[in-house]
Amino acid sequence: MNGTFAYCQTLKSVPDIPDTVQDMGSAFKFCNKLKKFPGIPASVTSLYYTFTWCHSLTDISCTIPSTITNMTNTFSHINGAYGTITINKNPNAWNECFAESGADGPGIILTGTCTKLEEIAATGQYVTVQ
């Protein structure tokens, strides 16, 4: 699914994502009108740049699958982002995961058993660990 809808300026919602998808890298990058997304399938390993620059997204609450390896820039540059994200596995990469996100929302909360939550939260100014 890598890059499937990237730069689609008219996409407002996402159809259900098949359970077999592993790579969602850049899938919705720059989809400025995207308002919500369905759950992330348990098989996904890469969320590299998946929702970056999706300015219309607000509630980004979700559970990151235990198969995750890459969360680089996953939720970056989404000013109105807020919600609780559960991460139960340490990804290998998370650079700028929440860069410049959450400034206009009530905040982003990370929870779960991942031992890197503090480091992942540090990628964004409006991200806290619970």
N, C-alpha and C positions, 0 to 999 in steps of 0.2 A: 504494500500500500504506500510505499515510499513516494512522496510527492504527488499523490493522486489528485488532490484538490488544491494544491498549492497555487496561490495567487488568484483563486476564484473569487472575484469581488462581489458576486451575487449570492453565494452560498450562505444560507441563514441557519440551517440545521443539518445534521449529519444522519444518514440512514444507519441502521444497526450495522455494526462492524462485525464481520464474520469471526467466529471463535478461533479460526485457524491462523489469523493474521499475526505475524511476528514483528514485522518492521513497519512502524508508523512514522518513521522519520520524515519530517517536512510535509506530512500528509495534509495539514491545514494551514501551513505557513502563509501569512498575509491574507487570510480570509477575513477581511475587515468587517463583514456583516454577520459572521458566525456568532450566534447567541448562546448556543448550548451544544453539548456533545453527549453521546450515550456513554455507558461505561466502557472502560478500556478492557479488552479481552485478556483473559488469564494467560494467554500464550505470547503476549507482546514482550519482546526483549529490548526494542529500541523506541524511545520517544524523542529522539534527537530533533530539535527544532519543531516539534509537532504542532504546537499552538502559538508559536511566537508571532507577535504582531497581529493577533486576532483581537482588535480593539473593542469589539462589541461583546466579547465574552465577559461574564460577571462571575457567576457562581461556578468555580472550578473544582468543587468538592468531588473527590473520587478516591478510589483505592488503586494504588500502583501495583501491578501484578508482581508476584514473587519471582517471576522470570526476568525481571528488568535488569539490563546491564548499562544502558545509556540514557541519561536524563539531561544531557547538555541542552541548554536554552529551551527546555520543554514549555515552560509557561512564561517566557520573558516578554517584556514590552506589552503588558496588558494592564493598563492603568486602573481599570475598575475591578480587577480580579479580587475575589475573596473566597473563603470557604475552608473546609478541612480536608486535607489530603493525608491519607494513610499510606505509609511506606513501611513494609515489613522485611525488606531485603536491602542490603547495601548495593547500590549500583556501582559500576566501575568508574563512571564519569557523570558529573553533574555540574560542570562549569556553567556559570551564569543561568542556572535553572530558573530563577525568579528575578533576574535582572530587570530593574525598572518596572516592576509589577506591583499592583496593590495600592498605589498612592491615593486613588480615589475611592477605595472600598474600605470596609471595616477591618480588613486584615486577612492574612493567610495563615492558617494554623497547620503545622505538621504534627502528625502523631504516628505511632506504630513502633515496631521493634527494631527497626533499622538503627544501627549504632552510629550512623553518620548524619542523623537528623540535624544536629547543631551546625555541622559544616554545610549541609544543603541549605538550611535556613539562612546562613550567612551570605548566600548569593543574592539575597533580596533584602531591601531595607524594611519592608513591611511584613516580614515573615517571622513567626514565632514558633517555638516548640512547646507542645503540651504534654 
